[in-house]
Amino acid sequence: MPIYVYECQKCSHEFEVYQNIGEGNENLTCPECGAKTPKKLVTPFKTLFWSGFLDDMERKISPHKFK
């Protein structure tokens, strides 16, 4: 499931949301101020799987960081 980054148009708070591809922002609210319909930001594609993969690789390359 992709992770999308949104920015509140009222308070400029940025937050991440796990959403299905093509799902809109109609039902989203800012976690800081509660404003509706935040703006989707253009960011690199990332998923929960990808960040897990990167963490595993980091553990293999630099195991001393995780002791």
Residue pairs with C-beta under 8 A, 6 or more apart in sequence:
1 18
1 19
1 20
1 47
1 48
2 18
2 19
2 20
2 21
2 45
2 46
2 47
3 16
3 17
3 18
3 46
3 47
3 48
4 16
4 17
4 18
4 19
4 40
4 43
5 14
5 15
5 16
5 17
5 40
5 41
5 43
6 14
6 15
6 16
6 17
6 25
6 28
6 38
6 39
6 40
6 41
7 13
7 14
7 38
7 39
7 41
8 14
8 15
8 30
8 32
8 33
8 35
8 38
8 39
9 35
9 37
9 38
9 39
10 30
10 33
10 35
11 30
11 32
11 33
11 35
13 30
13 31
13 32
13 33
14 41
15 30
15 31
15 32
15 38
17 28
18 48
25 37
25 38
25 39
25 40
26 37
28 36
28 37
28 38
29 35
29 36
29 38
30 36
30 38
58 65
58 66
59 65
59 66
